[in-house]
């Protein structure tokens, strides 16, 4: 009889630590989702890491692309929820200092548009003051508020024209978006 091998993890943190508070909060089922704690944690890990895992086991091309799109949509949804719940306004510029590079992921295609200091400027939405935040030991995020003069600001330049392709429609339908 084939025995199913399982991965078992255990995370112990002091209840007074930030990690302990996060674990306690998630165990309280704050969003009243029909998920137990382990499913909640696994879903978060999947959204963040699934494309890398699938790439490491040999998945490529269109299947890997679909998985990456799913992960991006999950993470964008979480970012949208954060903005809505915490009233974070638009026109925030976020500078992300990336410590990991494509060299850390065998087979990844390096991007030529990331500067040598591994800093990436992305449009985001944020609060009304400048902040600096260190996330784990890998990423540093600095947010600076951009307050353009209403009559001088060209909102059109921040828009990227996107044509919805049939493939995008199928992917959206596939993932229920």
C-alpha positions as CSV (number, residue, x, y, z in Angstrom):
1,X,0.0,0.0,0.0
2,X,1.3,3.4,-0.9
3,X,1.9,5.7,2.0
4,X,1.2,9.4,1.4
5,X,4.2,11.5,2.5
6,X,3.3,14.7,4.3
7,X,5.1,17.9,5.2
8,X,4.5,18.9,8.7
9,X,5.4,22.4,10.0
10,X,5.2,23.9,13.4
11,X,5.6,27.6,14.2
12,X,6.0,28.7,17.7
13,X,6.2,32.4,18.6
14,X,5.7,34.3,21.8
15,X,2.2,35.7,22.0
16,X,3.8,39.1,22.8
17,X,5.9,39.2,19.6
18,X,4.6,40.7,16.4
19,X,4.7,37.2,14.8
20,X,2.7,35.8,17.7
21,X,0.1,38.5,17.3
22,X,-0.2,37.8,13.6
23,X,-0.7,34.1,14.3
24,X,-3.3,34.8,17.0
25,X,-5.2,37.2,14.8
26,X,-5.3,34.8,11.9
27,X,-6.4,32.0,14.2
28,X,-9.4,34.1,15.3
29,X,-10.8,33.9,11.8
30,X,-11.2,37.7,11.5
31,X,-12.7,37.7,8.0
32,X,-15.1,34.9,9.0
33,X,-13.9,32.8,6.1
34,X,-14.8,29.1,5.9
35,X,-11.2,28.1,6.2
36,X,-9.2,26.6,9.1
37,X,-6.0,28.1,10.1
38,X,-3.7,25.8,8.1
39,X,-5.7,26.5,4.9
40,X,-5.5,30.2,5.6
41,X,-1.7,30.0,5.9
42,X,-1.3,27.7,2.8
43,X,-3.4,30.0,0.7
44,X,-1.2,33.0,1.7
45,X,1.9,31.0,0.9
46,X,0.5,29.9,-2.5
47,X,-0.3,33.4,-3.6
48,X,3.3,34.5,-2.7
49,X,5.4,31.5,-3.8
50,X,3.5,29.2,-6.1
51,X,5.0,30.5,-9.4
52,X,8.6,29.9,-8.0
53,X,7.7,26.5,-6.8
54,X,6.2,25.4,-10.1
55,X,9.2,26.8,-12.0
56,X,11.5,24.9,-9.7
57,X,9.7,21.6,-10.6
58,X,9.9,22.2,-14.3
59,X,6.6,23.9,-15.2
60,X,7.2,26.4,-18.1
61,X,5.6,28.4,-20.8
62,X,1.9,29.0,-20.8
63,X,1.1,27.0,-17.7
64,X,3.7,28.8,-15.6
65,X,2.4,32.1,-17.1
66,X,-1.2,31.3,-16.0
67,X,0.0,30.4,-12.5
68,X,2.0,33.6,-12.3
69,X,-1.1,35.6,-13.4
70,X,-3.2,33.9,-10.7
71,X,-0.6,34.8,-8.1
72,X,-0.4,38.4,-9.2
73,X,-4.2,38.7,-9.1
74,X,-4.3,37.3,-5.6
75,X,-1.6,39.7,-4.4
76,X,-3.2,42.7,-6.2
77,X,-6.5,41.7,-4.5
78,X,-4.8,41.8,-1.1
79,X,-3.2,45.2,-1.9
80,X,-6.6,46.5,-3.0
81,X,-8.2,45.2,0.3
82,X,-5.4,46.9,2.3
83,X,-5.9,50.2,0.5
84,X,-9.7,50.1,1.0
85,X,-9.7,49.0,4.6
86,X,-7.0,51.4,5.8
87,X,-8.1,54.4,3.6
88,X,-4.8,54.6,1.7
89,X,-5.1,57.3,-0.9
90,X,-3.9,57.2,-4.5
91,X,-0.9,59.0,-5.9
92,X,1.7,57.3,-3.7
93,X,5.0,56.4,-5.2
94,X,6.6,53.3,-3.7
95,X,10.3,52.6,-4.0
96,X,11.1,48.9,-3.4
97,X,14.7,47.9,-2.6
98,X,15.0,44.3,-3.8
99,X,17.8,42.2,-2.2
100,X,17.0,39.1,-4.2
101,X,17.7,39.2,-7.9
102,X,16.8,37.0,-10.8
103,X,20.1,35.3,-10.3
104,X,18.6,33.8,-7.1
105,X,16.0,32.0,-9.3
106,X,17.6,29.6,-11.8
107,X,16.0,30.0,-15.2
108,X,14.5,33.4,-14.5
109,X,14.8,36.0,-17.2
110,X,16.7,39.1,-15.9
111,X,15.0,42.4,-16.4
112,X,17.1,45.1,-18.0
113,X,15.0,47.9,-16.6
114,X,16.0,47.4,-13.0
115,X,18.9,49.6,-12.0
116,X,22.1,48.2,-10.6
117,X,21.2,49.0,-7.0
118,X,18.1,46.8,-7.5
119,X,15.6,49.6,-6.8
120,X,12.3,49.6,-8.5
121,X,9.9,52.5,-8.6
122,X,6.3,51.4,-8.9
123,X,3.0,53.3,-8.7
124,X,1.1,52.5,-5.5
125,X,-1.4,54.0,-3.2
126,X,-0.4,55.2,0.2
127,X,-0.9,57.4,3.2
128,X,-0.4,61.1,3.6
129,X,3.1,61.1,4.9
130,X,6.5,59.7,4.0
131,X,7.3,56.4,5.6
132,X,10.1,53.8,5.6
133,X,9.4,50.2,6.3
134,X,11.6,47.1,6.5
135,X,9.9,43.9,5.5
136,X,11.8,40.8,6.7
137,X,15.5,41.1,5.8
138,X,15.0,41.1,2.1
139,X,12.9,44.1,1.1
140,X,13.0,47.7,2.2
141,X,10.1,49.9,1.1
142,X,10.1,53.7,1.1
143,X,7.0,55.5,0.3
144,X,6.8,59.2,-0.7
145,X,3.7,61.1,-1.2
146,X,3.3,62.7,-4.5
147,X,1.0,65.7,-4.4
148,X,0.8,67.2,-7.9
149,X,-0.8,70.5,-8.7
150,X,-4.2,69.6,-10.0
151,X,-4.0,71.8,-13.1
152,X,-0.4,70.9,-13.9
153,X,-0.6,67.1,-13.4
154,X,-0.9,64.9,-16.4
155,X,-2.9,61.9,-15.2
156,X,-2.9,60.4,-18.7
157,X,0.9,59.8,-18.6
158,X,0.4,57.3,-15.6
159,X,-2.1,55.2,-17.6
160,X,-1.0,52.3,-19.6
161,X,-3.2,51.5,-22.5
162,X,-4.3,47.9,-22.3
163,X,-6.3,45.9,-24.9
164,X,-8.2,43.1,-23.4
165,X,-7.2,40.0,-25.4
166,X,-9.2,36.8,-25.7
167,X,-6.5,35.1,-23.6
168,X,-7.1,37.6,-20.8
169,X,-10.8,37.0,-21.0
170,X,-10.3,33.2,-20.8
171,X,-7.9,33.6,-17.9
172,X,-10.3,35.8,-16.0
173,X,-13.1,33.4,-16.6
174,X,-10.9,30.5,-15.5
175,X,-10.0,32.2,-12.2
176,X,-13.4,33.6,-11.6
177,X,-12.3,37.2,-12.0
